[in-house]
Amino acid sequence: MKTRLLRFCMFAFFSLACISVASAQDVIIKKDKTRIECKVLEIGLDAIRYLPYDEPDAPVINIAIEEVWKIKFEKGTEWVNTPDPYEVSSAVEVRDHKRAIKYEFFSPLFGKLAFGYEQMIKVGMNMEFKAGIIGPSIGNTTSQGNPGGVFVKGGVKFLFGSEFTTRGVKYAHGLAGKYFKPEIIFSTFEKNYSFSSFSPSGGYVTSMDRVNTTNYGINLVFGKQSIVGNIVTLDWYIGAGYGWQSFGHHNTPAVIQIDGEGNFESNCYSHLYGGPEFPMIFSAGLAIGILAK
């Protein structure tokens, strides 16, 4: 009886020892929750060096430290990769936020409310759309003529990379950085204009006509977008390109000297237009947004 008990104890002890040895391993847990069973050799400033657990003769493998969430060591202790709140490139913590909803901050000063939506297509390339309601204004000048209409813009952002190669350099975030964006513009709006015409009874009569203005443009935009507090986007930009404009009159086919010198409207709300003799367009603005997944 004692012999059997002794054998059972020895067998149980041996089994527990084998289980302990089999489970004696470190586990690297990445930020995407991927688990790597290994033997950690070193935790450096930029990388963690380890050996695969089931391949002791394999070469040492490095993994970037910013990809790691924590390490569970075989003795039960843990190492957690806590981000430095003073780290300049803290935007990497929200790389999974690949969309932004924006508002043109100064748009009410120019007789409109403008909004935007940006989404990352791939690293270094984003799609952006903007839409605006023409009419709302907090200034008297831009509300003259009771304007009303809409405009839309759309284009692809190409982020500028570095002009030189440095090992380990990456984009901090897919929506941040300097960029170049070709865009297409369409706007249409109505506005009241006064004009004078000769009366059969003699003299001139001042009348009112509501004119519809339609604009098209191809714009080349340069700008820079930053991420503040890992949630807010700040996007400032300037642009120049070519534009076209046409008119439709409600009450009369008469030619109206809209700008006082020529038959065109310079303020198209989506951009400024130089006229048929100088058909360039110009745009500029500051958009503030919120990051979203």
Backbone as CSV, one residue per row, in Angstrom:
resi,resn,N_x,N_y,N_z,CA_x,CA_y,CA_z,C_x,C_y,C_z
1,MET,0.829,-1.208,0.000,0.000,0.000,0.000,0.864,1.257,0.000
2,LYS,1.899,1.244,0.853,2.799,2.397,0.916,3.551,2.558,-0.402
3,THR,3.900,1.416,-1.021,4.644,1.466,-2.294,3.792,2.098,-3.383
4,ARG,2.519,1.703,-3.425,1.612,2.276,-4.424,1.429,3.776,-4.201
5,LEU,1.283,4.171,-2.957,1.112,5.587,-2.645,2.335,6.386,-3.045
6,LEU,3.522,5.785,-2.761,4.769,6.466,-3.126,4.877,6.627,-4.628
7,ARG,4.521,5.569,-5.358,4.578,5.651,-6.826,3.610,6.696,-7.366
8,PHE,2.425,6.745,-6.786,1.433,7.739,-7.226,1.920,9.165,-7.003
9,CYS,2.525,9.403,-5.838,3.056,10.737,-5.526,4.169,11.125,-6.484
10,MET,5.062,10.140,-6.762,6.166,10.425,-7.677,5.630,10.726,-9.081
11,PHE,4.609,9.979,-9.525,4.014,10.198,-10.840,3.350,11.576,-10.917
12,ALA,2.625,11.958,-9.881,1.956,13.258,-9.848,2.971,14.392,-9.856
13,PHE,4.044,14.223,-9.069,5.096,15.242,-9.031,5.759,15.389,-10.397
14,PHE,6.039,14.279,-11.044,6.683,14.294,-12.361,5.763,14.962,-13.392
15,SER,4.463,14.654,-13.320,3.505,15.238,-14.260,3.416,16.747,-14.092
16,LEU,3.344,17.199,-12.831,3.280,18.633,-12.572,4.542,19.338,-13.044
17,ALA,5.669,18.682,-12.853,6.941,19.260,-13.305,6.959,19.413,-14.812
18,CYS,6.438,18.405,-15.518,6.408,18.471,-16.983,5.474,19.586,-17.457
19,ILE,4.312,19.698,-16.789,3.371,20.750,-17.151,3.980,22.115,-16.900
20,SER,4.693,22.261,-15.792,5.325,23.540,-15.460,6.366,23.921,-16.487
21,VAL,7.181,22.900,-16.900,8.214,23.165,-17.899,7.580,23.530,-19.229
22,ALA,6.474,22.801,-19.560,5.823,23.034,-20.847,5.209,24.423,-20.917
23,SER,4.746,24.920,-19.767,4.096,26.232,-19.764,5.051,27.354,-19.408
24,ALA,6.298,27.041,-19.166,7.278,28.059,-18.789,7.729,28.792,-20.038
25,GLN,7.017,29.858,-20.390,7.331,30.626,-21.577,6.823,32.047,-21.396
26,ASP,7.428,32.964,-22.140,6.964,34.342,-22.155,5.930,34.497,-23.261
27,VAL,5.037,35.465,-23.102,4.013,35.737,-24.107,4.015,37.228,-24.416
28,ILE,4.287,37.557,-25.679,4.201,38.941,-26.145,2.804,39.154,-26.707
29,ILE,2.102,40.159,-26.208,0.759,40.476,-26.689,0.830,41.813,-27.427
30,LYS,0.540,41.767,-28.724,0.598,42.972,-29.546,-0.655,43.819,-29.356
31,LYS,-0.627,45.032,-29.886,-1.760,45.933,-29.734,-2.991,45.458,-30.483
32,ASP,-2.806,44.615,-31.503,-3.951,44.037,-32.192,-4.401,42.731,-31.556
33,LYS,-3.883,42.446,-30.333,-4.235,41.282,-29.506,-3.618,39.970,-30.016
34,THR,-2.714,40.052,-30.975,-1.979,38.860,-31.405,-1.016,38.424,-30.306
35,ARG,-0.939,37.107,-30.053,-0.077,36.563,-28.997,1.101,35.830,-29.636
36,ILE,2.294,36.071,-29.078,3.514,35.403,-29.549,4.146,34.680,-28.359
37,GLU,4.168,33.360,-28.420,4.808,32.568,-27.367,6.298,32.476,-27.687
38,CYS,7.130,32.879,-26.725,8.543,33.032,-27.016,9.357,33.068,-25.726
39,LYS,10.642,33.325,-25.916,11.555,33.616,-24.823,12.121,35.001,-25.081
40,VAL,11.723,35.965,-24.249,12.174,37.346,-24.426,13.625,37.467,-23.985
41,LEU,14.448,38.030,-24.874,15.863,38.199,-24.572,16.200,39.615,-24.115
42,GLU,15.529,40.595,-24.718,15.880,41.985,-24.402,14.724,42.910,-24.756
43,ILE,14.489,43.909,-23.909,13.533,44.974,-24.196,14.327,46.249,-24.395
44,GLY,14.466,46.668,-25.650,15.249,47.853,-25.971,14.379,49.093,-26.059
45,LEU,14.993,50.206,-26.452,14.261,51.458,-26.576,13.330,51.447,-27.780
46,ASP,13.745,50.759,-28.852,12.967,50.760,-30.082,12.410,49.396,-30.460
47,ALA,12.975,48.327,-29.912,12.553,46.988,-30.322,12.706,46.001,-29.168
48,ILE,11.977,44.891,-29.291,12.069,43.778,-28.347,12.638,42.578,-29.092
49,ARG,13.680,41.962,-28.523,14.337,40.810,-29.142,13.859,39.534,-28.446
50,TYR,13.506,38.522,-29.252,13.004,37.283,-28.661,13.332,36.091,-29.551
51,LEU,13.216,34.901,-28.957,13.358,33.637,-29.667,12.012,32.922,-29.671
52,PRO,11.590,32.346,-30.804,10.361,31.554,-30.813,10.461,30.410,-29.809
53,TYR,9.389,30.182,-29.069,9.432,29.210,-27.983,9.679,27.788,-28.486
54,ASP,9.042,27.423,-29.603,9.151,26.043,-30.086,10.282,25.867,-31.089
55,GLU,11.119,26.906,-31.281,12.249,26.802,-32.200,13.475,27.425,-31.540
56,PRO,14.091,26.745,-30.615,15.231,27.317,-29.879,16.441,27.603,-30.759
57,ASP,16.526,26.943,-31.914,17.667,27.166,-32.813,17.388,28.242,-33.863
58,ALA,16.225,28.848,-33.812,15.871,29.890,-34.787,16.662,31.167,-34.502
59,PRO,16.830,32.016,-35.509,17.524,33.294,-35.274,16.702,34.216,-34.393
60,VAL,17.388,35.154,-33.768,16.716,36.123,-32.899,15.826,37.029,-33.758
61,ILE,14.602,37.272,-33.270,13.625,38.096,-33.990,13.413,39.404,-33.232
62,ASN,13.324,40.498,-33.979,13.037,41.811,-33.405,11.609,42.226,-33.742
63,ILE,10.929,42.848,-32.803,9.611,43.423,-33.042,9.611,44.851,-32.524
64,ALA,9.060,45.774,-33.316,9.039,47.190,-32.922,8.264,47.360,-31.622
65,ILE,8.812,48.154,-30.729,8.218,48.276,-29.397,6.853,48.962,-29.452
66,GLU,6.604,49.817,-30.482,5.308,50.481,-30.551,4.186,49.534,-30.976
67,GLU,4.545,48.316,-31.449,3.534,47.334,-31.829,3.090,46.479,-30.640
68,VAL,3.806,46.581,-29.518,3.566,45.689,-28.377,2.732,46.384,-27.310
69,TRP,1.726,45.660,-26.819,0.908,46.158,-25.716,1.537,45.778,-24.378
70,LYS,1.802,44.474,-24.182,2.436,44.039,-22.938,3.095,42.685,-23.121
71,ILE,3.902,42.290,-22.116,4.581,40.997,-22.107,4.253,40.290,-20.797
72,LYS,3.827,39.054,-20.903,3.616,38.217,-19.720,4.801,37.259,-19.609
73,PHE,5.564,37.403,-18.537,6.743,36.565,-18.350,6.355,35.241,-17.702
74,GLU,7.240,34.234,-17.861,6.954,32.879,-17.382,6.795,32.821,-15.860
75,LYS,7.375,33.769,-15.132,7.276,33.755,-13.669,6.003,34.440,-13.165
76,GLY,5.168,34.935,-14.111,3.906,35.534,-13.714,3.894,37.052,-13.695
77,THR,5.049,37.674,-13.840,5.095,39.138,-13.866,4.740,39.650,-15.262
78,GLU,4.425,40.940,-15.342,4.033,41.555,-16.608,4.803,42.851,-16.837
79,TRP,5.051,43.133,-18.104,5.607,44.423,-18.526,4.604,45.050,-19.481
80,VAL,4.162,46.288,-19.182,3.169,46.972,-20.001,3.825,48.158,-20.697
81,ASN,3.596,48.246,-21.988,4.155,49.335,-22.779,3.240,50.557,-22.649
82,THR,3.523,51.399,-21.683,2.712,52.587,-21.426,3.206,53.734,-22.288
83,PRO,2.322,54.324,-23.143,2.760,55.428,-24.001,3.142,56.653,-23.185
84,ASP,4.173,57.333,-23.644,4.628,58.558,-22.997,3.704,59.707,-23.394
85,PRO,3.022,60.361,-22.456,2.111,61.453,-22.822,2.825,62.646,-23.439
86,TYR,4.150,62.721,-23.262,4.912,63.814,-23.855,5.537,63.424,-25.187
87,GLU,5.209,62.237,-25.672,5.767,61.775,-26.943,5.218,62.630,-28.078
88,VAL,6.116,63.152,-28.936,5.705,64.029,-30.029,4.823,63.287,-31.020
89,SER,5.137,62.027,-31.320,4.407,61.248,-32.309,3.301,60.422,-31.675
90,SER,2.566,61.014,-30.726,1.514,60.280,-30.042,0.344,59.949,-30.953
91,ALA,0.292,60.521,-32.157,-0.798,60.233,-33.089,-0.816,58.773,-33.516
92,VAL,0.304,58.061,-33.331,0.325,56.635,-33.698,-0.667,55.845,-32.867
93,GLU,-1.064,56.369,-31.699,-2.001,55.649,-30.840,-3.402,55.613,-31.428
94,VAL,-3.703,56.469,-32.398,-5.035,56.493,-32.996,-4.965,56.229,-34.497
95,ARG,-4.027,55.379,-34.904,-3.911,55.051,-36.324,-5.121,54.300,-36.858
96,ASP,-5.876,53.663,-35.983,-7.065,52.954,-36.441,-8.216,53.904,-36.733
97,HIS,-8.084,55.179,-36.400,-9.083,56.193,-36.741,-8.738,56.725,-38.133
98,LYS,-9.382,56.188,-39.142,-9.013,56.474,-40.530,-10.002,57.387,-41.236
99,ARG,-10.883,58.021,-40.484,-11.859,58.946,-41.058,-11.875,60.238,-40.244
100,ALA,-12.353,61.289,-40.878,-12.496,62.570,-40.174,-13.711,63.301,-40.722
101,ILE,-14.499,63.869,-39.819,-15.645,64.704,-40.179,-15.275,66.143,-39.845
102,LYS,-15.410,67.052,-40.819,-14.843,68.390,-40.673,-15.879,69.500,-40.856
103,TYR,-15.491,70.664,-40.389,-16.298,71.869,-40.548,-15.367,73.025,-40.894
104,GLU,-15.721,73.769,-41.942,-14.936,74.946,-42.340,-15.226,76.060,-41.324
105,PHE,-14.244,76.322,-40.473,-14.474,77.147,-39.287,-14.933,78.563,-39.618
106,PHE,-14.358,79.169,-40.661,-14.686,80.556,-40.972,-15.751,80.677,-42.070
107,SER,-16.382,79.595,-42.452,-17.342,79.643,-43.566,-18.509,80.602,-43.333
108,PRO,-19.072,80.747,-42.106,-20.191,81.699,-41.945,-19.811,83.147,-42.229
109,LEU,-18.524,83.466,-42.138,-18.094,84.830,-42.445,-18.182,85.127,-43.939
110,PHE,-18.270,84.085,-44.762,-18.274,84.247,-46.216,-19.574,83.749,-46.841
111,GLY,-20.651,83.757,-46.058,-21.966,83.473,-46.604,-22.251,82.019,-46.909
112,LYS,-21.776,81.107,-46.071,-21.986,79.683,-46.336,-21.760,78.884,-45.060
113,LEU,-22.213,77.642,-45.084,-21.860,76.641,-44.084,-21.268,75.468,-44.838
114,ALA,-20.013,75.138,-44.545,-19.304,74.115,-45.309,-18.836,72.992,-44.398
115,PHE,-19.008,71.752,-44.873,-18.632,70.561,-44.127,-17.803,69.639,-45.030
116,GLY,-17.019,68.763,-44.392,-16.176,67.865,-45.164,-16.089,66.481,-44.552
117,TYR,-15.713,65.518,-45.375,-15.515,64.135,-44.937,-14.256,63.602,-45.613
118,GLU,-13.345,63.048,-44.811,-12.089,62.497,-45.341,-11.923,61.066,-44.867
119,GLN,-11.457,60.209,-45.772,-11.222,58.806,-45.437,-9.943,58.329,-46.103
120,MET,-9.159,57.575,-45.348,-7.908,57.055,-45.871,-8.179,55.900,-46.827
121,ILE,-7.623,55.969,-48.036,-7.714,54.878,-49.000,-6.597,53.877,-48.733
122,LYS,-5.391,54.390,-48.625,-4.214,53.622,-48.246,-3.210,54.603,-47.685
123,VAL,-2.141,54.113,-47.134,-1.153,55.000,-46.526,-0.608,55.967,-47.578
124,GLY,-0.741,57.249,-47.309,-0.262,58.276,-48.224,-1.297,58.768,-49.209
125,MET,-2.518,58.201,-49.193,-3.556,58.603,-50.143,-4.920,58.590,-49.455
126,ASN,-5.611,59.728,-49.490,-6.920,59.871,-48.860,-7.924,60.463,-49.842
127,MET,-9.196,60.122,-49.653,-10.280,60.711,-50.432,-11.000,61.734,-49.557
128,GLU,-11.305,62.912,-50.148,-11.975,63.953,-49.386,-13.100,64.572,-50.208
129,PHE,-14.251,64.763,-49.550,-15.398,65.433,-50.155,-15.821,66.590,-49.252
130,LYS,-16.309,67.656,-49.891,-16.827,68.797,-49.149,-18.158,69.213,-49.754
131,ALA,-19.048,69.721,-48.904,-20.342,70.225,-49.354,-20.680,71.463,-48.554
132,GLY,-21.353,72.403,-49.207,-21.680,73.651,-48.533,-23.078,74.146,-48.872
133,ILE,-23.684,74.811,-47.913,-24.975,75.468,-48.100,-24.705,76.958,-48.230
134,ILE,-25.066,77.537,-49.351,-24.818,78.954,-49.609,-25.997,79.771,-49.091
135,GLY,-25.715,80.783,-48.320,-26.761,81.649,-47.789,-26.575,82.021,-46.343
136,PRO,-26.417,81.021,-45.434,-26.226,81.360,-44.020,-24.981,82.231,-43.824
137,SER,-25.130,83.288,-43.064,-24.023,84.235,-42.907,-24.151,84.964,-41.578
138,ILE,-23.016,85.373,-41.038,-23.014,86.209,-39.843,-22.496,87.609,-40.169
139,GLY,-22.380,87.897,-41.466,-21.946,89.214,-41.908,-22.956,89.826,-42.862
140,ASN,-23.121,91.140,-42.830,-24.093,91.811,-43.691,-23.654,91.846,-45.147
141,THR,-22.351,91.949,-45.376,-21.857,92.079,-46.745,-22.141,90.825,-47.554
142,THR,-21.846,89.666,-47.002,-22.016,88.420,-47.747,-23.471,88.001,-47.880
143,SER,-24.382,88.607,-47.106,-25.805,88.268,-47.194,-26.554,89.186,-48.149
144,GLN,-25.889,90.193,-48.719,-26.544,91.090,-49.661,-26.982,90.332,-50.903
145,GLY,-28.181,90.633,-51.370,-28.714,89.943,-52.528,-29.437,88.661,-52.188
146,ASN,-29.514,88.326,-50.897,-30.215,87.126,-50.437,-29.771,85.886,-51.220
147,PRO,-28.490,85.524,-51.178,-28.017,84.365,-51.951,-28.537,83.048,-51.380
148,GLY,-28.650,82.056,-52.256,-29.066,80.726,-51.831,-28.607,79.684,-52.836
149,GLY,-28.014,78.607,-52.349,-27.547,77.565,-53.253,-26.702,76.539,-52.535
150,VAL,-25.968,75.747,-53.309,-25.125,74.696,-52.760,-23.831,74.603,-53.573
151,PHE,-22.842,73.962,-52.985,-21.627,73.617,-53.736,-21.063,72.306,-53.209
152,VAL,-20.309,71.626,-54.076,-19.647,70.379,-53.709,-18.229,70.401,-54.261
153,LYS,-17.342,69.736,-53.528,-15.950,69.578,-53.954,-15.534,68.135,-53.697
154,GLY,-14.628,67.644,-54.498,-14.122,66.291,-54.285,-12.750,66.113,-54.883
155,GLY,-11.903,65.363,-54.185,-10.558,65.128,-54.698,-9.812,64.101,-53.885
156,VAL,-8.622,63.764,-54.355,-7.758,62.787,-53.696,-6.554,63.516,-53.122
157,LYS,-6.306,63.288,-51.837,-5.134,63.863,-51.174,-3.942,62.929,-51.329
158,PHE,-2.807,63.499,-51.726,-1.556,62.765,-51.778,-0.616,63.368,-50.741
159,LEU,-0.299,62.600,-49.709,0.576,63.104,-48.650,2.018,63.115,-49.129
160,PHE,2.732,64.190,-48.796,4.141,64.298,-49.145,4.962,63.428,-48.199
161,GLY,5.815,62.594,-48.756,6.772,61.859,-47.946,8.058,62.649,-47.829
162,SER,9.013,62.099,-47.108,10.311,62.755,-46.969,11.086,62.644,-48.282
163,GLU,11.897,63.648,-48.578,12.711,63.630,-49.785,14.002,62.848,-49.593
164,PHE,14.215,62.344,-48.396,15.377,61.492,-48.140,14.915,60.294,-47.327
165,THR,15.706,59.232,-47.368,15.338,57.985,-46.720,16.072,57.835,-45.399
166,THR,15.331,57.578,-44.343,15.905,57.305,-43.035,15.264,56.042,-42.493
167,ARG,16.071,55.111,-42.051,15.555,53.849,-41.563,14.644,54.073,-40.343
168,GLY,13.478,53.445,-40.394,12.549,53.523,-39.272,11.568,54.672,-39.339
169,VAL,11.719,55.594,-40.333,10.803,56.721,-40.433,9.464,56.234,-40.994
170,LYS,8.351,56.611,-40.337,7.020,56.212,-40.760,6.084,57.408,-40.690
171,TYR,4.931,57.274,-41.360,3.879,58.266,-41.176,3.374,58.166,-39.745
172,ALA,3.231,59.314,-39.074,2.679,59.288,-37.718,1.218,58.872,-37.754
173,HIS,0.490,59.360,-38.764,-0.923,59.010,-38.922,-1.300,59.183,-40.389
174,GLY,-2.226,58.359,-40.872,-2.608,58.390,-42.274,-3.330,59.648,-42.713
175,LEU,-3.830,60.446,-41.768,-4.537,61.676,-42.107,-3.714,62.928,-41.821
176,ALA,-2.499,62.767,-41.308,-1.704,63.924,-40.902,-0.534,64.144,-41.858
177,GLY,-0.205,65.427,-42.051,0.962,65.775,-42.839,0.646,66.763,-43.954
178,LYS,1.685,67.177,-44.658,1.534,68.066,-45.809,0.985,67.259,-46.983
179,TYR,0.192,67.932,-47.825,-0.437,67.184,-48.907,-0.658,68.056,-50.138
180,PHE,-0.901,67.353,-51.252,-1.303,67.963,-52.520,-2.608,67.299,-52.938
181,LYS,-3.598,68.114,-53.341,-4.912,67.547,-53.671,-5.491,68.191,-54.925
182,PRO,-5.576,67.466,-56.041,-6.368,67.949,-57.172,-7.844,67.746,-56.842
183,GLU,-8.676,68.736,-57.105,-10.095,68.604,-56.789,-10.956,69.224,-57.874
184,ILE,-12.181,68.728,-57.963,-13.186,69.240,-58.886,-14.240,69.990,-58.066
185,ILE,-14.678,71.145,-58.582,-15.623,71.999,-57.856,-16.862,72.241,-58.714
186,PHE,-18.013,72.195,-58.073,-19.269,72.583,-58.718,-20.082,73.398,-57.721
187,SER,-20.579,74.547,-58.165,-21.447,75.356,-57.299,-22.558,75.978,-58.134
188,THR,-23.700,76.126,-57.510,-24.826,76.798,-58.153,-25.590,77.583,-57.096
189,PHE,-25.924,78.810,-57.425,-26.638,79.648,-56.460,-27.416,80.732,-57.182
190,GLU,-28.415,81.279,-56.500,-29.206,82.394,-56.990,-28.971,83.609,-56.108
191,LYS,-29.089,84.765,-56.737,-28.821,85.994,-56.004,-29.579,87.149,-56.675
192,ASN,-30.068,88.097,-55.880,-30.791,89.253,-56.408,-29.813,90.330,-56.875
193,TYR,-30.080,90.867,-58.084,-29.280,91.971,-58.622,-30.230,93.053,-59.119
194,SER,-29.834,94.293,-58.960,-30.611,95.420,-59.492,-29.955,95.921,-60.768
195,PHE,-30.785,96.327,-61.730,-30.250,96.859,-62.976,-31.195,97.943,-63.481
196,SER,-30.677,98.777,-64.346,-31.452,99.884,-64.906,-31.751,99.624,-66.373
197,SER,-32.967,99.960,-66.783,-33.377,99.809,-68.182,-34.152,101.054,-68.611
198,PHE,-34.179,101.302,-69.927,-34.860,102.498,-70.448,-36.357,102.251,-70.510
199,SER,-37.111,103.186,-69.992,-38.561,103.086,-69.981,-39.143,103.759,-71.225
200,PRO,-40.167,103.150,-71.885,-40.810,103.781,-73.059,-41.384,105.145,-72.747
201,SER,-41.752,105.375,-71.494,-42.296,106.681,-71.111,-41.205,107.717,-70.858
202,GLY,-39.962,107.245,-70.997,-38.851,108.161,-70.803,-38.133,107.931,-69.489
203,GLY,-36.821,108.061,-69.522,-36.027,107.877,-68.317,-35.657,106.413,-68.097
204,TYR,-34.979,106.164,-67.036,-34.519,104.827,-66.691,-35.271,104.310,-65.469
205,VAL,-35.511,103.025,-65.494,-36.213,102.375,-64.398,-35.303,101.319,-63.788
206,THR,-35.203,101.322,-62.471,-34.397,100.317,-61.778,-35.267,99.108,-61.449
207,SER,-34.830,97.953,-61.884,-35.575,96.713,-61.659,-34.705,95.722,-60.898
208,MET,-35.354,94.666,-60.448,-34.664,93.613,-59.704,-34.796,92.302,-60.462
209,ASP,-33.719,91.567,-60.547,-33.746,90.246,-61.191,-32.981,89.271,-60.312
210,ARG,-33.475,88.051,-60.242,-32.774,87.000,-59.484,-32.019,86.141,-60.490
211,VAL,-30.731,86.142,-60.358,-29.855,85.502,-61.333,-29.298,84.204,-60.757
212,ASN,-29.345,83.163,-61.579,-28.752,81.876,-61.216,-27.341,81.791,-61.799
213,THR,-26.382,81.487,-60.957,-24.982,81.381,-61.376,-24.492,79.961,-61.149
214,THR,-23.914,79.374,-62.184,-23.375,78.011,-62.107,-21.877,78.064,-62.367
215,ASN,-21.117,77.377,-61.524,-19.649,77.438,-61.606,-19.054,76.040,-61.626
216,TYR,-17.985,75.910,-62.390,-17.207,74.678,-62.446,-15.736,75.050,-62.242
217,GLY,-14.997,74.170,-61.639,-13.587,74.470,-61.422,-12.737,73.230,-61.273
218,ILE,-11.490,73.356,-61.671,-10.453,72.352,-61.418,-9.389,73.039,-60.584
219,ASN,-9.182,72.554,-59.373,-8.364,73.255,-58.396,-7.197,72.381,-57.957
220,LEU,-6.055,73.002,-57.747,-4.882,72.328,-57.203,-4.625,72.893,-55.813
221,VAL,-4.769,72.046,-54.800,-4.744,72.492,-53.408,-3.479,71.988,-52.717
222,PHE,-2.867,72.868,-51.960,-1.726,72.507,-51.120,-2.093,72.859,-49.673
223,GLY,-1.791,71.945,-48.755,-2.150,72.210,-47.368,-1.413,71.321,-46.398
224,LYS,-1.768,71.463,-45.155,-1.187,70.657,-44.093,-2.251,70.367,-43.048
225,GLN,-2.341,69.104,-42.651,-3.299,68.703,-41.625,-2.560,68.134,-40.422
226,SER,-2.947,68.596,-39.244,-2.343,68.130,-37.997,-3.413,67.487,-37.128
227,ILE,-2.968,66.612,-36.232,-3.860,65.969,-35.279,-3.503,66.470,-33.889
228,VAL,-4.492,67.025,-33.193,-4.294,67.624,-31.882,-5.057,66.807,-30.850
229,GLY,-4.368,66.423,-29.784,-5.021,65.693,-28.711,-5.536,64.329,-29.111
230,ASN,-5.009,63.773,-30.198,-5.406,62.448,-30.691,-6.880,62.347,-31.047
231,ILE,-7.541,63.486,-31.280,-8.959,63.438,-31.636,-9.371,64.546,-32.597
232,VAL,-8.694,65.705,-32.555,-9.073,66.855,-33.370,-8.117,67.006,-34.543
233,THR,-8.653,67.295,-35.735,-7.838,67.587,-36.907,-7.904,69.079,-37.222
234,LEU,-6.762,69.639,-37.610,-6.684,71.029,-38.064,-6.081,71.017,-39.463
235,ASP,-6.847,71.497,-40.429,-6.447,71.430,-41.828,-6.506,72.828,-42.434
236,TRP,-5.346,73.387,-42.788,-5.313,74.671,-43.471,-4.801,74.451,-44.883
237,TYR,-5.309,75.239,-45.837,-4.990,74.975,-47.233,-5.150,76.239,-48.073
238,ILE,-4.487,76.240,-49.225,-4.676,77.246,-50.271,-4.721,76.512,-51.596
239,GLY,-5.405,77.095,-52.580,-5.518,76.438,-53.870,-5.675,77.428,-55.006
240,ALA,-5.346,76.968,-56.206,-5.493,77.770,-57.417,-5.760,76.829,-58.584
241,GLY,-6.509,77.322,-59.561,-6.819,76.489,-60.711,-7.560,77.274,-61.772
242,TYR,-8.365,76.560,-62.582,-9.130,77.159,-63.664,-10.615,77.026,-63.374
243,GLY,-11.397,78.037,-63.812,-12.828,78.014,-63.559,-13.642,78.487,-64.745
244,TRP,-14.927,78.091,-64.737,-15.889,78.479,-65.767,-17.183,78.893,-65.072
245,GLN,-17.938,79.787,-65.732,-19.140,80.313,-65.110,-20.211,80.575,-66.170
246,SER,-21.468,80.325,-65.796,-22.592,80.614,-66.686,-23.729,81.201,-65.864
247,PHE,-24.677,81.900,-66.570,-25.770,82.600,-65.901,-27.113,82.183,-66.460
248,GLY,-28.140,82.339,-65.636,-29.517,82.193,-66.053,-30.333,83.266,-65.365
249,HIS,-31.163,84.003,-66.143,-31.925,85.123,-65.590,-33.388,84.739,-65.478
250,HIS,-34.017,85.086,-64.387,-35.422,84.734,-64.167,-36.370,85.652,-64.940
251,ASN,-36.101,86.953,-64.918,-37.082,87.918,-65.425,-36.717,88.540,-66.759
252,THR,-35.433,88.592,-67.074,-35.029,89.277,-68.294,-33.735,88.679,-68.816
253,PRO,-33.574,88.639,-70.157,-32.310,88.146,-70.721,-31.234,89.211,-70.771
254,ALA,-31.493,90.336,-70.186,-30.535,91.442,-70.264,-29.217,91.078,-69.598
255,VAL,-28.152,91.629,-70.118,-26.832,91.436,-69.530,-26.696,92.344,-68.307
256,ILE,-26.319,91.763,-67.204,-26.194,92.524,-65.961,-24.717,92.677,-65.615
257,GLN,-24.333,93.912,-65.313,-22.963,94.146,-64.905,-22.844,93.781,-63.426
258,ILE,-22.622,92.504,-63.173,-22.706,91.991,-61.809,-21.644,92.591,-60.908
259,ASP,-20.429,92.632,-61.377,-19.364,93.108,-60.504,-19.035,94.572,-60.745
260,GLY,-19.840,95.245,-61.563,-19.600,96.658,-61.824,-18.679,96.891,-62.999
261,GLU,-17.962,95.872,-63.444,-17.019,96.042,-64.542,-17.216,94.983,-65.626
262,GLY,-17.656,93.809,-65.270,-17.812,92.749,-66.258,-18.928,91.818,-65.861
263,ASN,-19.370,91.002,-66.793,-20.514,90.131,-66.585,-20.076,88.819,-65.935
264,PHE,-19.683,88.894,-64.678,-19.339,87.677,-63.941,-19.437,87.947,-62.449
265,GLU,-19.571,86.884,-61.694,-19.622,86.948,-60.226,-18.299,86.425,-59.692
266,SER,-17.570,87.258,-58.983,-16.250,86.853,-58.489,-16.348,85.950,-57.264
267,ASN,-17.356,86.192,-56.411,-17.524,85.374,-55.206,-18.445,84.204,-55.514
268,CYS,-17.860,83.037,-55.709,-18.636,81.833,-56.024,-18.889,80.991,-54.777
269,TYR,-18.495,81.484,-53.621,-18.679,80.859,-52.306,-17.804,79.618,-52.127
270,SER,-17.690,78.780,-53.119,-16.754,77.657,-53.044,-15.345,78.090,-53.409
271,HIS,-15.238,79.235,-54.100,-13.938,79.757,-54.536,-14.138,81.184,-55.049
272,LEU,-13.053,81.842,-55.379,-13.081,83.147,-56.028,-12.756,82.968,-57.500
273,TYR,-13.458,83.721,-58.348,-13.313,83.576,-59.799,-12.785,84.878,-60.383
274,GLY,-11.778,84.771,-61.274,-11.147,85.956,-61.847,-11.834,86.533,-63.058
275,GLY,-12.861,85.863,-63.577,-13.589,86.390,-64.737,-13.197,85.704,-66.026
276,PRO,-13.989,85.899,-67.091,-13.715,85.223,-68.374,-12.399,85.638,-69.020
277,GLU,-11.936,86.837,-68.730,-10.669,87.274,-69.313,-9.468,86.749,-68.524
278,PHE,-9.690,86.361,-67.292,-8.642,85.783,-66.451,-9.277,84.635,-65.658
279,PRO,-9.541,83.514,-66.326,-10.373,82.453,-65.733,-9.651,81.582,-64.699
280,MET,-8.994,82.221,-63.760,-8.374,81.476,-62.672,-9.282,81.506,-61.454
281,ILE,-9.170,80.478,-60.618,-9.908,80.434,-59.363,-8.926,80.310,-58.209
282,PHE,-9.361,80.771,-57.043,-8.520,80.732,-55.861,-9.367,80.284,-54.664
283,SER,-8.751,79.557,-53.765,-9.451,79.104,-52.565,-8.475,79.053,-51.400
284,ALA,-9.017,79.133,-50.192,-8.220,79.036,-48.978,-9.175,78.777,-47.822
285,GLY,-8.663,78.190,-46.748,-9.540,77.947,-45.619,-8.860,77.216,-44.487
286,LEU,-9.611,77.071,-43.392,-9.180,76.330,-42.225,-10.341,75.442,-41.784
287,ALA,-10.100,74.147,-41.771,-11.143,73.189,-41.376,-10.731,72.506,-40.071
288,ILE,-11.703,72.376,-39.188,-11.479,71.687,-37.934,-12.380,70.442,-37.933
289,GLY,-11.829,69.314,-37.471,-12.579,68.066,-37.557,-12.394,67.156,-36.355
290,ILE,-13.116,66.028,-36.394,-13.070,65.012,-35.370,-12.695,63.684,-36.014
291,LEU,-11.736,62.974,-35.432,-11.353,61.669,-35.934,-12.430,60.636,-35.627
292,ALA,-12.570,59.658,-36.526,-13.536,58.576,-36.326,-12.954,57.290,-36.915
293,LYS,-13.396,56.149,-36.375,-12.927,54.863,-36.892,-13.665,54.506,-38.163
